[in-house]
Amino acid sequence: SSGIKAEWPLRPGKNDFEYVLRERNELDNRVKHDKQVHLQRLASLKEQIHIARLSFAVLVEMLQDDTSLDNEKREELLRQLAEIDSQLGALQREILDIERMEAEN
């Protein structure tokens, strides 16, 4: 015995086979749907990472190039950099989570 419990009355014959096929198809469709959702989410996350990196680069350039920045402006830019850095970390962790889920399927 494989330890799988049957949830329907076992009646030998066509009905059981059709039931198993139907269950299998539903499972396949769920897996395909999840994979599609994961792929869409990954694409979205990668796009967000791309935008965040561009923003980060622009802010770094502003900090380096504009020597006329007062301390308040400089601190604001540094705060924004830290925020983007934190967002990047969160986005990358989510990507790893999705990739791990995909590997388990």
Secondary structure, DSSP 4 states (H G I P E B T S, - for coil): --SPPP-S---TTHHHHHHHHHHHHHHHHHHHHHHHHHHHHHHHHHHHHHHHHHHHHHHHHHHHH-TT--HHHHHHHHHHHHHHHHHHHHHHHHHHHHHHHHHH-
